[in-house]
Amino acid sequence: MEKKKGRIRSFLQKVFDRDQDGRIQWAEVYLAVAGIFHRALVEVPRRRAAVRQQKDDLPVSRIREIPLRAGDIIYTPSSESTYYAGHMGILGTDGRVYHVHPFGPVFSDTVEWYVKRFYAGDRFIVFRAQDEGVGAEAAVWAEQHVHSVTAYRLNTGMDDIKHNYCSKFIDQAYRFTSGTDIWGKGKRKLRHGYLYPFQIVKSRQLHMVGSYYRE
């Protein structure tokens, strides 16, 4: 609370400082107001929701208690560390998490290192294909094509591997191998569009096997 009051006082001093010749720094005004609304409308509800959800979650340090399998999808819902878009990776046959990331464009992490990329309080939900053979095929594809991704791009071409992002890459891993549609919309003919992480987790082709939070 004191830090917030300090930021507000500092901001007001800048706005009304006569050394600025009476000119208000409108960019600072915008950022300050946007920050207030963001904290009130996004961050505070997210923290409260996370507290409620954690009652059913386990600490992520226990994620190995379930036998993770090739093709499993580790999904992190919207949070500050995912730029409020959510993120996901797919488990390879070697036990590593393959994921397309803005700073990559691709990474191959151990599960333990993967979860360290996120902030305390973030959730991790493990989803698995109803048909485990399908998941294994997708895992192999991800391993073989992870280096085909040359840039992190929110590209609308659903068949474009080079320009990719996290959820589209996983969709391709399943669709290009077994033809499994994990978009959550049933069979589709679309070849252009955007696929958000939260859309995949609603798919009937997947089921949840565990949920965790980072301590």
C-alpha positions in Angstrom: 0.0 0.0 0.0 2.8 2.4 0.9 4.5 1.7 -2.4 1.3 2.5 -4.3 0.9 5.7 -2.4 4.5 6.6 -3.2 4.0 6.0 -6.9 0.9 8.2 -6.9 2.6 11.0 -5.1 5.6 10.8 -7.5 3.3 10.9 -10.5 1.3 13.9 -9.2 4.6 15.8 -8.5 5.7 15.2 -12.1 2.3 16.3 -13.5 2.1 19.6 -11.5 5.8 20.4 -11.5 6.1 24.0 -12.9 9.6 23.2 -14.2 7.8 21.4 -17.1 6.3 24.8 -18.2 2.8 23.6 -17.4 2.9 20.8 -20.0 1.3 17.6 -18.8 3.1 14.4 -19.9 0.0 12.8 -21.4 1.9 9.5 -22.1 2.6 9.2 -18.4 -1.0 10.1 -17.6 -2.2 7.4 -19.9 0.2 4.8 -18.5 -0.7 5.7 -14.9 -4.5 5.5 -15.5 -4.2 2.3 -17.6 -2.0 0.8 -14.8 -4.7 1.6 -12.2 -7.5 0.0 -14.3 -5.3 -3.0 -15.2 -4.5 -3.7 -11.6 -8.1 -3.3 -10.5 -9.8 -5.2 -13.4 -7.2 -7.8 -14.2 -4.5 -8.4 -11.6 -6.6 -8.3 -8.5 -9.4 -10.7 -9.9 -6.6 -13.0 -11.3 -5.0 -13.2 -7.9 -8.3 -13.9 -6.2 -9.2 -16.6 -8.8 -5.8 -18.2 -8.4 -6.2 -18.4 -4.7 -9.6 -20.2 -5.2 -8.2 -22.5 -7.8 -5.1 -23.4 -5.8 -7.4 -25.2 -3.3 -7.7 -28.0 -5.9 -4.2 -27.7 -7.4 -1.0 -29.3 -6.2 2.4 -27.6 -5.9 4.1 -28.0 -9.3 7.0 -29.7 -7.5 4.7 -32.7 -7.4 4.0 -32.8 -11.1 6.2 -35.9 -11.5 3.8 -37.8 -9.2 1.7 -38.6 -12.3 3.4 -40.5 -15.1 3.8 -37.8 -17.7 3.5 -39.2 -21.2 4.6 -38.3 -24.7 2.1 -35.9 -26.2 0.9 -34.4 -22.9 0.1 -30.7 -23.2 1.2 -28.5 -20.3 -1.1 -25.4 -20.4 -0.7 -22.2 -18.4 -3.8 -20.0 -18.3 -3.7 -16.2 -18.8 -1.2 -14.6 -16.5 1.3 -11.8 -16.3 4.2 -14.1 -17.3 2.3 -15.2 -20.4 1.4 -11.6 -21.4 -2.2 -12.5 -20.5 -2.5 -14.8 -23.5 -1.8 -18.1 -22.0 1.0 -20.5 -23.0 1.5 -24.2 -23.7 4.1 -26.8 -24.6 4.0 -30.5 -25.6 5.9 -33.3 -24.0 8.3 -35.1 -26.4 9.2 -38.8 -26.3 12.5 -37.7 -24.6 10.5 -36.2 -21.7 11.3 -32.6 -22.7 8.8 -29.8 -23.2 8.8 -28.4 -26.7 7.2 -25.0 -27.1 7.2 -22.0 -29.4 8.1 -18.8 -27.5 8.6 -15.1 -28.4 12.2 -15.3 -27.1 13.0 -18.6 -28.9 11.4 -18.9 -31.3 11.5 -22.5 -30.0 12.7 -24.1 -26.8 13.3 -27.7 -25.6 13.1 -27.6 -21.8 13.1 -30.1 -19.0 9.8 -30.0 -17.1 11.6 -28.5 -14.1 13.2 -25.7 -16.2 10.0 -25.1 -18.1 7.9 -24.2 -15.0 10.7 -21.8 -13.9 9.8 -19.6 -16.8 6.6 -18.6 -15.1 5.8 -16.5 -12.0 4.8 -17.7 -8.5 1.1 -18.4 -8.4 0.9 -19.4 -12.1 -1.1 -22.6 -12.8 -0.1 -25.6 -14.9 -2.7 -27.9 -16.2 -1.7 -31.2 -17.9 -4.0 -32.4 -20.7 -3.7 -35.7 -22.5 -5.2 -37.0 -25.7 -8.0 -39.5 -25.3 -6.1 -41.8 -27.6 -2.6 -42.1 -26.1 -1.2 -43.4 -29.5 -2.3 -40.1 -31.0 -0.4 -38.2 -28.4 2.8 -40.2 -29.0 2.6 -39.5 -32.8 2.2 -35.8 -32.1 5.2 -35.8 -29.7 7.4 -37.3 -32.4 6.3 -34.7 -34.9 7.0 -31.9 -32.5 10.6 -33.2 -31.9 11.2 -33.5 -35.6 9.8 -30.1 -36.6 10.7 -27.8 -33.7 13.6 -26.4 -35.7 11.5 -25.8 -38.7 10.0 -22.8 -36.8 12.1 -19.8 -37.9 10.1 -17.0 -36.2 7.5 -16.5 -33.5 4.6 -14.9 -35.5 0.9 -14.7 -34.9 0.5 -15.9 -38.5 -3.0 -16.7 -39.7 -1.9 -19.6 -41.9 -2.8 -22.7 -39.9 -0.5 -24.9 -42.1 2.5 -22.5 -41.9 5.2 -24.1 -39.7 7.9 -21.5 -40.2 5.9 -18.7 -38.7 4.3 -20.1 -35.6 3.2 -19.7 -32.0 2.6 -22.0 -29.1 -0.9 -23.3 -29.6 -0.8 -23.5 -33.4 2.4 -25.6 -33.2 0.6 -28.1 -31.0 -2.4 -28.1 -33.2 -0.2 -28.9 -36.1 1.5 -31.7 -34.2 -1.8 -33.5 -33.8 -3.5 -32.5 -37.0 -0.5 -33.3 -39.3 0.0 -36.8 -37.8 -3.3 -38.4 -36.9 -5.7 -35.8 -38.3 -6.9 -35.2 -34.8 -8.6 -31.8 -34.4 -7.9 -30.5 -30.9 -9.2 -27.0 -31.6 -12.4 -27.7 -29.6 -14.7 -26.9 -32.5 -15.0 -30.3 -34.1 -13.8 -31.1 -37.7 -13.1 -27.9 -39.6 -12.0 -26.9 -43.0 -10.4 -23.6 -41.9 -6.8 -23.0 -43.0 -6.6 -19.4 -41.8 -7.3 -18.0 -38.4 -6.0 -17.7 -34.8 -5.9 -20.5 -32.3 -5.7 -19.3 -28.7 -4.4 -21.6 -26.0 -7.7 -21.6 -24.0 -9.5 -22.9 -27.1 -7.4 -26.1 -27.2 -8.2 -27.0 -23.6 -11.9 -27.1 -24.3 -11.5 -29.9 -26.8 -13.3 -33.2 -26.3 -10.2 -34.9 -27.8 -8.3 -34.1 -24.6 -8.8 -34.8 -20.9 -7.2 -33.2 -17.8 -4.9 -35.4 -15.8 -3.6 -32.9 -13.2 -3.4 -29.3 -12.2 -0.7 -27.5 -10.3 0.6 -24.1 -9.2 4.0 -22.6 -8.9 4.9 -21.9 -5.2 
